[in-house]
Every structure is written in structure tokens, then in C-alpha cells.
């Protein structure tokens, strides 16, 4: 089956889940996917965004909020006791963060969608799958972002 990963900010107690971005959770799946968790990580680490060409066109305060923090890409086979409190030394970080950290993936996707290019591509990926998503939480986010109808079928533009 292989090892599954997620991105963890041990400073803030926050995580990013590859599935929320439509990526696979294996390391080589999500690190080589174009519109993926790595873009989410990039904007979280960005210091000085929206000041020049090529920046994400958004002033969302989540952008840059991880700059300078301790970040780990952790797998479900990771070492026990590493990056977790001593009292949890029998757990690895992947398991520990499931119950103790907050997943901010959807907030990051919302910030990415502030940029018209990213939003349009995110919409078009959904459209290619007939406005259905296998991930129920991501489907709900897309309906929130683009409306119940998902699409204006006459113009094929997002709502």
C-alpha cells in the first residue's frame, strides 16, 4: 500500500491534508502535482506576498502565516516519539496530529481561490469530473465557492 503523508506545522498545531487539494497522499504523488498541497504550503511560507507580478493576488492573512515555523512532512510510518510531546512518545506525529492539530486545508484553498487564475483552474478540474468530487468535504467546499448549481451550463463559467 505504501506510506501516506501530510504537512504539519508543529509550531501552530496545524496541518494540510493532500486529499483536500485533490492530491494523492504518497510523498511522490503530492510533491509532483501541479495544483496541489505544495502550492498551499508555498503560500503559507511566503513572506511578502502580493507585492509583485507572479504573486498570489490575495491579502488573505493566512498567506505567510507559517513563515519561520517548524514544518514537517510526516508519514504514517514515521518514528514514534519524534516531534510529539514526551507523554505521547508511543505515537508518531502523523497519528498525534489527527486528534491534536487543526486541518487548515480549506482555508488555504479559499486563499488560493482569491487568485482568478487559480480559482478558474480549480473550477475547471471540477468541471472535468462533471461537478462531482470523490472527497465529500472538498465537494462541499467547491459548492460553497462556486454555488449549488456549480456551473452556468450556457457559458461554462463558474458562478
N, C-alpha and C positions, 0 to 999 in steps of 0.2 A: 504494500500500500504506500509506503513512504512516509516521510515526516511532514507535518503541517506547521506553518509558521504564522506569526502575527508580529506587528510592530508595537513595541511597548515603550512608553515614557515612564521610567521608574521614578523620576523626579516629581511628576504631577499625578501619577497613578492613572494614566490614560492609555488607551490602546487604539490601534487601527486594525480592522479586520479585512483581509484581502477579498473575501466574498462580497462585502458591501460595495466594493469597487468593480465587481464583475470579474475579478481575477481568481485564478486557482490559488490554493494556499501553500503549494510546494514552493520552495525558495526560487527555483529557476522558472517557475510559472509566473510569479508575480513580479520578479525583477526584470523581466524582459517584455512585459506587456505595455503597450503604448499609453493608453488612458487608464492608469491603474493606481494602486496604492502608493507607488513610488512618486507619482505626481502629488498625491496627498501629503506624503512625507516631505517632499520638496517645499511645498508652501508652508508647512508647519515650521520648517527650519529656516525659511527665508527671512533675512534681516534687511529691511529697506525695500520691500515690495511696492509696486505701483508708482515708481518714480522714473520709469523709462520704458522704451519700446521692448517688447518681449516679456514684460512683467504680467502677472495675473492682474487683470483690471478689476480690482476689488479692494476696498478698505476694510473688509471684514476683520475684526480684531483677532480672530483665530489664526490669521496668517502671521507667521513669525513667533507664535506663542510657545514653540518648543525650542527656539534658538538658545543654545547654551545648556540645554538639559541633557540628562543621561538617557540615551536611546539604545534599545536592544532589539534586534530581530531575533525572536526566540522561537524555538521549535518544541513540539510536544515530546520530543526525546531529549530535551535539554537536561543538563546536570541538575540534580536535586540540591537545594540549599544555596544555589548561586543566584544573586540579585533579589533574594527574598529575605524577610526578617528571620532572625535566628530561631524564633519559636515555630517557624514554618519550614524548618530545614529538611523535612521529608517531602516537600513539594518542589516542583520546578516552577520557574517564572510563568511559563505558559499556562499551567493549571492555576497557580496562585492568582494571576490577574483576572481570570474568569469570574471570580467571586469578590475581588477586592478593588478592581480598577474599573474605570468608566470607558466604554467604547464611544469615541467621538467621530467615528467614520462618517455618519450622516451630516454632521455639522461641517466637516471638511468638504464633503461633496457639495453641500449648499454653497460654500465659499467658492469652490471651483466653478459652479454654475453661475456665479456673478459675471464671469467672463463669457461673452456671447459666443466665441469660437468653441470653448469647452462645452457650454450648455447645448449648442447645436449638435456637436458630435455625440454627446451623451444621449440626446434625444434620438438621433439617427440610429444609434446602436439599438435602442429600444424599439424603434420603428422596424428595423430589420428583423426583429423577433415578434412581429405582429402585436406590439404593445403588450407583451407578456414577459414576465421575468420569473425564472425558477426560484429566485430568492424572494420570499414574501415581503420581508422588511424593505428590500430595495424596490420592489414593485410599489409598495405604499409610498415610498419617498418619491418615486417618479410620478405617481398620480398627484401627490402634493405639489410637485414642481411644475407639472405640465397640464394638470386638470383631469377631471374624471373621464372626459372623452379621450384624453391622451393626445388627440390629433384632430386638426381640422382636415378632414379627408379630401376636401376640394382643393386645398392649396398645399397639403402635405407639410405644413409648418406647425411648429408647436404652439400650443395655446398660450 
